[in-house]
Amino acid sequence: MKKLVLIVAFTIVGKFSFTQESVKKDELYIQTHAKTAVKEMILYKIPASITIAQGILETGNGQSTLAQVGNNHFGIKCKGEWTGDRMYHDDDLKGECFRKYTSAEESYRDHSLFLAERPYYKKLFTLDIKDYKGWAFGLKKAGYATNPKYAYSLISIIERYNLNRFDNINEEQTDLVLAELFPNSYTPALPASEKNEIVQLATNTNEKKEVNKPLISNTLTNKKTLKTKTNNFEFPSRRVRIHPNGKIKYIVWKEGDRLEDVAKAFNVNLQNLKSYNDLAFKEEISINQKIYLEPKKNKGISKIYITKNGERMYDIAQNNAISLIELYKRNTMLPGQEPEKGDKIFLKGRKS
């Protein structure tokens, strides 16, 4: 009888210890990724509570192989349009292809775009951003997960940790909410003087009953929002496209891009990058121009191209992923010569 009692006791203690450890990991996950979730909420109108809860659920509080090895926090599979890195993992089927990211932040951004750009999630964006229950059931109905209890699991996580507190704040307020939710374990990443003030406020909240104002208060009204320069290469893999001529990787030039930034983001030598794109023949790069990250081919896919009004040989070479010098050679033209509207330009073979 004593043995049976001991076994039951150890079993209960073991389960309790496991639960406590799991809660600690959940809390650490929230503290680590809440800012990113709020940032994505501001940009894409997806409740931060939903994003965090999905991250916890999909990664087993950050411990899954997908999260640890591939920074994949939402179980997003490769799909046809994915051109970034990939990893293979057993899921519904053996050895399925999953997206692999350079950082958790990149995974969170891809999650936002995954929901925002697909028509079957469109109805979700008509819901109030504070309606986390509607979002949870909407995700399940739209087919995000096959688990029949998926929505209930998300709601349970949100309510267990009061994650809905993140759904009506801005990015600058995240530290304050975290300090209030986790006063014994979270230290805001703020200047020392302000950090001490916030932690002290959070610690004393339950002791000072006369303080009726919420924790998110005076410190925020006096804080200035810092404007930072947009980083076009925050998530470089999302910008990569594939040209059908030889499956060459390229990006589309955006306002604010610099060649130095492109070279650094994709680990390409700057001089090689200029060479790949025949930039010795062009002074300025145009918005929406293709910039190749690998050498272009010596010939195109189709044989002949008919020139449009105002098109130059450089434009034809870039759009068809062909070396500009080779294009000149195929058409018995000298560098600097330009075609007229309606001219036949050989992309394969040679002009006789």
Backbone torsions as a table, in degrees:
resi	resn	phi	psi	omega
1	MET	NA	-43.1	179.2
2	LYS	-60.9	-39.7	179.9
3	LYS	-61.5	-42.7	-179.6
4	LEU	-62.8	-42.6	178.6
5	VAL	-61.9	-42.9	179.5
6	LEU	-63.5	-42.3	179.7
7	ILE	-61.1	-46.1	179.1
8	VAL	-62.1	-42.3	-178.9
9	ALA	-62.4	-47.5	179.4
10	PHE	-63.2	-36.3	178.4
11	THR	-63.6	-44.5	179.4
12	ILE	-64.1	-45.5	179.0
13	VAL	-61.4	-41.4	-179.9
14	GLY	-62.0	-45.4	179.2
15	LYS	-64.5	-39.8	179.2
16	PHE	-63.6	-43.7	179.5
17	SER	-62.5	-42.0	179.1
18	PHE	-62.5	-42.8	-179.8
19	THR	-63.5	-44.2	179.4
20	GLN	-61.4	-42.2	179.1
21	GLU	-64.4	-40.7	179.2
22	SER	-64.0	-41.3	178.5
23	VAL	-62.3	-43.6	178.9
24	LYS	-59.9	-41.2	178.9
25	LYS	-67.8	-38.8	175.8
26	ASP	-60.4	-46.7	-178.2
27	GLU	-63.7	-39.9	177.3
28	LEU	-64.1	-39.8	178.3
29	TYR	-61.3	-45.6	-179.8
30	ILE	-60.9	-46.4	-178.8
31	GLN	-64.1	-32.3	-177.5
32	THR	-77.8	-36.3	-169.2
33	HIS	-115.8	-0.2	-177.8
34	ALA	-61.0	-41.7	-178.9
35	LYS	-60.6	-42.8	179.6
36	THR	-64.2	-41.3	179.8
37	ALA	-63.4	-41.3	178.9
38	VAL	-66.9	-40.9	177.6
39	LYS	-59.0	-44.8	179.0
40	GLU	-66.4	-35.7	178.0
41	MET	-61.2	-43.6	179.5
42	ILE	-61.8	-40.1	-176.5
43	LEU	-79.4	-38.5	-169.8
44	TYR	-120.7	1.2	175.4
45	LYS	62.6	33.4	172.9
46	ILE	-102.6	125.3	-177.2
47	PRO	-53.0	130.7	179.6
48	ALA	-61.1	-33.7	180.0
49	SER	-61.6	-40.8	179.0
50	ILE	-65.5	-46.1	-178.7
51	THR	-61.2	-46.1	-179.9
52	ILE	-64.3	-45.5	-179.4
53	ALA	-62.1	-40.7	176.7
54	GLN	-62.7	-41.6	178.7
55	GLY	-60.6	-45.5	178.9
56	ILE	-61.6	-46.8	-176.2
57	LEU	-68.0	-45.4	-175.4
58	GLU	-71.2	-29.4	-175.4
59	THR	-104.1	-1.5	-173.1
60	GLY	60.5	55.2	-174.5
61	ASN	50.6	43.6	174.3
62	GLY	86.3	3.8	-173.0
63	GLN	-97.3	-6.5	-175.3
64	SER	-68.8	159.3	177.2
65	THR	-62.2	-41.2	179.6
66	LEU	-58.5	-42.1	-179.6
67	ALA	-73.6	-44.1	-175.8
68	GLN	-69.0	-41.5	-174.9
69	VAL	-94.1	-40.7	-173.3
70	GLY	-111.7	6.5	-177.4
71	ASN	53.5	25.0	-179.3
72	ASN	-93.7	106.3	-173.7
73	HIS	-97.5	-3.1	-174.7
74	PHE	-130.8	13.4	175.9
75	GLY	61.4	29.5	-178.3
76	ILE	-78.3	126.4	-178.9
77	LYS	-84.7	168.4	-171.7
78	CYS	-58.7	-48.4	-174.0
79	LYS	61.1	169.3	-174.4
80	GLY	-68.9	-30.3	-172.8
81	GLU	-85.4	-7.4	-174.0
82	TRP	-75.3	125.2	179.9
83	THR	-114.9	-0.4	-178.4
84	GLY	-83.3	-168.9	178.9
85	ASP	-65.5	157.9	-178.4
86	ARG	-141.9	159.2	175.0
87	MET	-139.2	161.6	-174.5
88	TYR	-119.2	134.9	-172.0
89	HIS	-152.0	144.7	178.8
90	ASP	-74.7	127.6	177.6
91	ASP	-136.5	-117.1	175.0
92	ASP	-63.0	-34.6	176.0
93	LEU	-123.5	166.9	-179.1
94	LYS	-78.4	136.0	173.7
95	GLY	63.4	42.5	-179.9
96	GLU	-76.9	154.1	-177.4
97	CYS	-88.1	125.3	178.3
98	PHE	-121.1	150.6	178.1
99	ARG	-70.5	140.5	179.3
100	LYS	-118.3	132.1	-173.9
101	TYR	-116.7	162.9	178.4
102	THR	-82.6	-17.5	-178.8
103	SER	-159.4	164.1	175.3
104	ALA	-63.8	-36.1	179.9
105	GLU	-61.2	-38.4	178.0
106	GLU	-66.1	-37.0	177.1
107	SER	-64.4	-42.3	179.0
108	TYR	-63.3	-40.9	178.2
109	ARG	-64.8	-41.5	179.7
110	ASP	-65.6	-35.1	175.6
111	HIS	-61.8	-43.9	178.4
112	SER	-60.5	-47.3	-179.2
113	LEU	-67.5	-36.2	179.5
114	PHE	-58.4	-42.2	179.5
115	LEU	-78.4	-41.7	-173.8
116	ALA	-71.5	-28.0	-172.8
117	GLU	-98.6	-0.3	-177.7
118	ARG	-107.9	130.0	-173.7
119	PRO	-61.4	-29.8	-176.8
120	TYR	-75.5	-5.2	172.4
121	TYR	-105.0	4.5	-172.9
122	LYS	-58.7	-40.4	-177.6
123	LYS	-62.8	-27.7	-179.8
124	LEU	-60.3	-33.0	-174.9
125	PHE	-80.0	-0.7	172.2
126	THR	-91.0	-9.5	-180.0
127	LEU	-78.9	155.8	172.1
128	ASP	-62.2	138.1	-176.5
129	ILE	-64.8	-17.8	178.0
130	LYS	-92.5	1.6	-179.5
131	ASP	-89.4	71.2	-175.9
132	TYR	-66.7	-28.5	178.4
133	LYS	-68.8	-42.2	177.2
134	GLY	-61.5	-41.2	177.4
135	TRP	-64.6	-41.5	-178.3
136	ALA	-62.0	-49.3	179.8
137	PHE	-69.6	-33.4	178.6
138	GLY	-65.6	-39.7	177.5
139	LEU	-62.8	-43.4	179.5
140	LYS	-64.3	-43.8	-179.0
141	LYS	-64.6	-35.1	-178.7
142	ALA	-77.9	-7.2	175.1
143	GLY	94.6	20.6	-179.5
144	TYR	-62.7	-37.2	-177.9
145	ALA	-137.2	153.9	179.7
146	THR	-90.5	-17.4	179.9
147	ASN	-63.3	120.0	-177.5
148	PRO	-63.1	-20.8	-179.3
149	LYS	-100.2	14.9	-173.9
150	TYR	-57.0	-48.1	-177.6
151	ALA	-63.0	-42.9	-179.5
152	TYR	-65.0	-35.5	178.6
153	SER	-65.4	-42.9	178.4
154	LEU	-62.2	-47.2	-179.2
155	ILE	-61.3	-40.1	179.5
156	SER	-61.2	-44.3	179.6
157	ILE	-64.7	-44.9	-179.0
158	ILE	-59.7	-45.4	-176.4
159	GLU	-76.3	-29.2	178.7
160	ARG	-65.0	-38.4	-175.5
161	TYR	-110.5	10.6	179.5
162	ASN	55.8	40.8	-177.2
163	LEU	-67.3	-19.8	177.6
164	ASN	-63.6	-13.5	174.6
165	ARG	-61.5	-22.6	-178.9
166	PHE	-85.9	-5.6	-172.2
167	ASP	-85.9	-5.7	179.3
168	ASN	-133.0	37.4	179.1
169	ILE	-127.8	170.6	172.0
170	ASN	-106.1	176.2	-172.9
171	GLU	-60.1	-36.9	-177.0
172	GLU	-69.0	-19.0	-176.7
173	GLN	-90.6	-5.7	-173.6
174	THR	-60.5	-42.6	-179.8
175	ASP	-59.3	-38.7	-177.7
176	LEU	-68.0	-41.2	178.5
177	VAL	-66.3	-42.5	178.2
178	LEU	-61.6	-41.1	179.6
179	ALA	-64.9	-33.3	179.0
180	GLU	-75.7	-40.2	-178.8
181	LEU	-72.0	-34.2	-176.0
182	PHE	-129.1	64.3	-174.6
183	PRO	-63.4	-24.0	-176.6
184	ASN	-94.3	-7.6	-175.1
185	SER	-133.3	-12.3	-176.4
186	TYR	-108.3	128.8	175.2
187	THR	-115.6	113.3	-177.9
188	PRO	-59.8	144.2	178.0
189	ALA	-85.9	70.4	-177.5
190	LEU	-128.8	168.7	174.9
191	PRO	-54.4	149.5	-171.7
192	ALA	-54.0	-45.0	-177.2
193	SER	-63.4	-45.0	-179.0
194	GLU	-71.8	-36.7	179.9
195	LYS	-60.8	-46.4	-179.3
196	ASN	-62.2	-38.7	-178.9
197	GLU	-64.7	-43.9	-177.1
198	ILE	-69.6	-43.9	179.7
199	VAL	-63.2	-39.7	179.4
200	GLN	-64.8	-40.7	177.4
201	LEU	-60.4	-45.8	-178.2
202	ALA	-64.9	-39.8	-177.9
203	THR	-68.2	-35.7	-174.8
204	ASN	-93.4	2.6	-175.2
205	THR	-55.0	-44.6	-177.4
206	ASN	-77.0	-18.9	-177.5
207	GLU	-85.6	-36.5	-175.4
208	LYS	-96.5	87.5	-176.2
209	LYS	-68.5	-22.7	-176.3
210	GLU	-73.7	-14.5	179.3
211	VAL	-82.1	105.2	-175.8
212	ASN	-94.3	-17.0	-177.8
213	LYS	-75.7	148.0	176.8
214	PRO	-66.3	160.8	-177.7
215	LEU	-61.1	-36.0	178.5
216	ILE	-75.9	99.7	-171.7
217	SER	-146.5	-119.4	-168.4
218	ASN	-58.7	-37.4	-176.5
219	THR	-59.8	-31.0	-176.8
220	LEU	-77.5	-38.0	-175.1
221	THR	-65.2	-24.9	-179.2
222	ASN	-96.1	-6.5	-177.5
223	LYS	-80.9	137.6	176.7
224	LYS	-94.1	139.3	177.7
225	THR	-81.0	121.8	-178.5
226	LEU	-83.2	130.8	176.9
227	LYS	-92.2	122.9	-179.8
228	THR	-113.6	150.7	179.5
229	LYS	-66.7	135.1	179.3
230	THR	-64.1	131.6	177.3
231	ASN	-97.6	104.3	-177.5
232	ASN	-67.3	-14.0	-177.1
233	PHE	-119.8	33.7	176.5
234	GLU	-61.5	-40.4	178.1
235	PHE	-128.2	79.4	-171.1
236	PRO	-57.5	-36.5	-175.3
237	SER	-63.4	-23.7	-180.0
238	ARG	-72.4	-16.3	-178.2
239	ARG	-94.1	-11.1	-175.6
240	VAL	-74.0	134.0	174.0
241	ARG	-124.1	165.8	-178.2
242	ILE	-120.8	124.3	177.5
243	HIS	-84.8	135.6	-178.4
244	PRO	-62.6	-21.7	178.0
245	ASN	-79.1	90.1	178.1
246	GLY	82.6	8.6	-179.9
247	LYS	53.1	46.2	-179.4
248	ILE	-82.5	137.0	178.9
249	LYS	-79.3	138.6	176.2
250	TYR	-150.8	166.8	171.0
251	ILE	-124.2	163.8	175.4
252	VAL	-101.9	125.8	-175.2
253	TRP	-64.4	129.3	179.8
254	LYS	-115.9	161.4	175.5
255	GLU	-60.7	132.6	-179.6
256	GLY	95.8	-9.9	178.0
257	ASP	-69.9	148.0	172.7
258	ARG	-133.1	144.7	-179.5
259	LEU	-59.2	-36.7	179.7
260	GLU	-61.8	-39.4	179.4
261	ASP	-68.8	-38.7	178.4
262	VAL	-63.1	-47.5	-179.2
263	ALA	-59.3	-43.0	-179.4
264	LYS	-68.3	-44.7	-176.6
265	ALA	-63.0	-35.4	-175.1
266	PHE	-110.3	12.0	175.9
267	ASN	54.2	48.5	178.5
268	VAL	-116.3	135.4	176.0
269	ASN	-59.0	134.7	-174.5
270	LEU	-60.6	-43.3	179.7
271	GLN	-65.9	-37.8	176.9
272	ASN	-63.9	-39.9	179.4
273	LEU	-60.6	-43.2	177.4
274	LYS	-63.5	-40.2	179.8
275	SER	-66.2	-43.8	179.8
276	TYR	-56.6	-29.8	-173.3
277	ASN	-109.5	14.4	175.4
278	ASP	51.3	41.1	-174.6
279	LEU	-75.9	-5.0	172.3
280	ALA	-67.5	-18.4	-178.0
281	PHE	-100.1	2.0	-177.0
282	LYS	-142.1	133.4	-177.0
283	GLU	-80.4	-43.1	-176.8
284	GLU	-124.9	148.7	176.7
285	ILE	-95.9	132.7	-176.6
286	SER	-88.4	149.2	172.9
287	ILE	-59.1	137.7	-178.6
288	ASN	75.5	6.1	175.1
289	GLN	-74.3	145.3	175.3
290	LYS	-76.2	134.4	174.5
291	ILE	-123.5	117.1	-173.8
292	TYR	-86.7	141.9	179.7
293	LEU	-99.2	-0.3	179.7
294	GLU	-140.8	162.8	178.6
295	PRO	-60.7	140.9	176.2
296	LYS	-75.7	169.7	-177.9
297	LYS	-87.1	167.2	179.0
298	ASN	-87.9	-10.5	178.2
299	LYS	-148.5	164.2	-178.0
300	GLY	-96.4	-172.2	179.7
301	ILE	-84.5	-50.8	177.1
302	SER	-89.4	166.1	-175.1
303	LYS	-81.3	-45.7	-172.4
304	ILE	-126.9	144.4	175.6
305	TYR	-123.7	134.0	178.2
306	ILE	-96.7	122.6	-173.9
307	THR	-69.9	136.1	174.9
308	LYS	-91.5	167.6	-177.5
309	ASN	-61.1	126.1	176.3
310	GLY	84.7	-4.1	-179.3
311	GLU	-74.2	139.4	176.7
312	ARG	-108.0	168.0	179.1
313	MET	-61.9	-34.9	178.8
314	TYR	-61.9	-43.9	-179.6
315	ASP	-61.3	-43.2	-179.0
316	ILE	-65.3	-41.7	179.3
317	ALA	-62.4	-44.8	-178.8
318	GLN	-68.3	-43.1	-177.2
319	ASN	-68.5	-25.0	-178.1
320	ASN	-107.8	7.1	177.2
321	ALA	57.7	45.3	-179.8
322	ILE	-119.3	141.4	173.9
323	SER	-58.0	131.0	-177.1
324	LEU	-62.5	-41.0	179.4
325	ILE	-62.0	-43.2	178.6
326	GLU	-63.9	-36.3	178.7
327	LEU	-64.8	-42.0	175.9
328	TYR	-60.7	-45.4	-178.6
329	LYS	-61.0	-44.0	-177.6
330	ARG	-63.2	-25.1	-176.1
331	ASN	-110.8	17.2	178.2
332	THR	45.3	48.3	178.4
333	MET	-119.0	153.9	176.7
334	LEU	-92.1	147.6	176.3
335	PRO	-53.5	129.7	-177.8
336	GLY	106.2	-24.3	176.1
337	GLN	-72.3	142.6	-178.3
338	GLU	-125.0	147.0	-179.9
339	PRO	-81.2	168.5	174.0
340	GLU	-107.0	165.4	179.2
341	LYS	-57.2	131.2	177.9
342	GLY	91.3	-6.7	178.6
343	ASP	-66.9	146.6	174.8
344	LYS	-89.1	122.7	178.3
345	ILE	-112.0	124.4	-178.8
346	PHE	-80.1	123.4	175.5
347	LEU	-96.9	-23.9	173.2
348	LYS	-132.1	155.0	-177.9
349	GLY	71.4	-165.1	-178.5
350	ARG	-137.7	150.3	176.1
351	LYS	-73.7	128.5	-176.5
352	SER	-83.7	NA	NA
